[in-house]
Amino acid sequence: MSLIEVRDEFRRSLNNLYSVNEIDFYFKSVLRSCLDIDPIDIALRPNLEVEKNQMEILDKILLELSEEKPLQYIIGEMSFRSVELNVNPLVLIPRPETEELVGWVLEDYEHLERETNLVDFGTGSGCIAISLKKEQALFSVLAVDLDESILELVKENAKKNRVQIQTLQADMNSLDQLEMEVEVIVSNPPYIVPNEKEEMKKNVLAFEPHQALFVPKEDPLKYYRHILIFAQHQLKSKGRIYFEINPNYLNELEGLILSFSNYTVKKRLDIFGKARMLRIEKQ
Ligand SMILES: C[S@@+](CC[C@H](N)C(=O)[O-])C[C@H]1O[C@@H](n2cnc3c(N)ncnc32)[C@H](O)[C@@H]1O
């Protein structure tokens, strides 16, 4: 088959699931990442013959896309701000809202003059930890997650982006056992309650790790509470916490934060206009 025929086959097979623009974007990404073919060849060399082994790869990918597997898991990599990350189904696919959270931290610490300790709780792919280190070299970063296999990916991603960060396997439910002095805490913890599943897309529910997404409905703020308990003793005076949050729990979370201490709390909306980020500053 020629390149243009394969592109048309992609459009035909996927048109009940995705728009033409999405399909073309997927096709170009797959050519670039999996076959080392420059997508410009669709226009310049439409009759380029796709070889048998390349067709086998494309057929497998077409099947995965028709099952709604996210493209990022299929090609195994994605961009996040200034970094290129490997991703796999153990970790959440980083979201644009989280890029905004990182942007807020960087704005506040743009003029750092000395090394500053920062912890990222629930690091996943390491997107927050690695991009912060890449864009502000004076951060001394610790990335925390529950599973060693996730931290292996974080180390791979740090190496890929030539940054040095520390990793720690720890459970956010038992942070009282952690002793360290911290100046900045950043976290995008699991925050979706099970009854929000109905509004979620199949590709998220079927493929992304539920450990990264869900919290019990009886205790939706549990990770925030554990981090706030940790911060009572370990966050230095004038230190800050940056949270990505579930907009549906904004008021409850603000109440919880203020029940701990006389923190200064600031809210920020994401590009979709939703209250998605909080900054909490210690006196
Ligand atoms: C919403 S994801 C965020 C991942 C990444 N920081 C991001 O922004 O894309 C939450 C992360 O918390 C981790 N996690 C869930 N429960 C945890 C626990 N009890 N202790 C430590 N990490 C946990 C998950 O493995 C997942 O990587």
The ligand as an SDF file (V2000), in Angstrom:
LIG
                    3D

 27 29  0  0  0  0  0  0  0  0999 V2000
   -3.2640   12.3290   39.5390 C   0  0  0  0  0  0  0  0  0  0  0  0
   -1.7950   11.3250   39.4660 S   0  0  0  0  0  0  0  0  0  0  0  0
   -0.6000   12.5950   39.1720 C   0  0  0  0  0  0  0  0  0  0  0  0
    0.5990   12.1450   38.4000 C   0  0  0  0  0  0  0  0  0  0  0  0
    1.5090   13.2990   37.9480 C   0  0  0  0  0  0  0  0  0  0  0  0
    2.0180   14.0360   39.0720 N   0  0  0  0  0  0  0  0  0  0  0  0
    0.7470   14.2320   37.0290 C   0  0  0  0  0  0  0  0  0  0  0  0
    0.4700   15.3600   37.4380 O   0  0  0  0  0  0  0  0  0  0  0  0
    0.4400   13.8430   35.9050 O   0  0  0  0  0  0  0  0  0  0  0  0
   -1.5750   10.8760   41.1550 C   0  0  0  0  0  0  0  0  0  0  0  0
   -0.3430   10.0540   41.4830 C   0  0  0  0  0  0  0  0  0  0  0  0
   -0.3920    9.7200   42.8750 O   0  0  0  0  0  0  0  0  0  0  0  0
    0.1050    8.3960   43.0530 C   0  0  0  0  0  0  0  0  0  0  0  0
   -0.4850    7.8350   44.2640 N   0  0  0  0  0  0  0  0  0  0  0  0
   -1.7370    7.3360   44.4440 C   0  0  0  0  0  0  0  0  0  0  0  0
   -1.8960    6.9130   45.7220 N   0  0  0  0  0  0  0  0  0  0  0  0
   -0.7220    7.1410   46.3510 C   0  0  0  0  0  0  0  0  0  0  0  0
   -0.2550    6.9320   47.6820 C   0  0  0  0  0  0  0  0  0  0  0  0
   -1.0560    6.3960   48.5920 N   0  0  0  0  0  0  0  0  0  0  0  0
    0.9850    7.3040   47.9850 N   0  0  0  0  0  0  0  0  0  0  0  0
    1.8160    7.8420   47.0530 C   0  0  0  0  0  0  0  0  0  0  0  0
    1.4360    8.0910   45.7850 N   0  0  0  0  0  0  0  0  0  0  0  0
    0.1850    7.7350   45.4330 C   0  0  0  0  0  0  0  0  0  0  0  0
   -0.3360    7.6530   41.8070 C   0  0  0  0  0  0  0  0  0  0  0  0
    0.4650    6.5190   41.5970 O   0  0  0  0  0  0  0  0  0  0  0  0
   -0.1990    8.7430   40.7500 C   0  0  0  0  0  0  0  0  0  0  0  0
    1.0810    8.6760   40.1610 O   0  0  0  0  0  0  0  0  0  0  0  0
  1  2  1  0
  2  3  1  0
  2 10  1  0
  3  4  1  0
  4  5  1  0
  5  6  1  0
  5  7  1  0
  7  8  2  0
  7  9  1  0
 10 11  1  0
 11 12  1  0
 11 26  1  0
 12 13  1  0
 13 14  1  0
 13 24  1  0
 14 15  1  0
 14 23  1  0
 15 16  2  0
 16 17  1  0
 17 18  1  0
 17 23  2  0
 18 19  1  0
 18 20  2  0
 20 21  1  0
 21 22  2  0
 22 23  1  0
 24 25  1  0
 24 26  1  0
 26 27  1  0
M  CHG  2   2   1   9  -1
M  END
$$$$
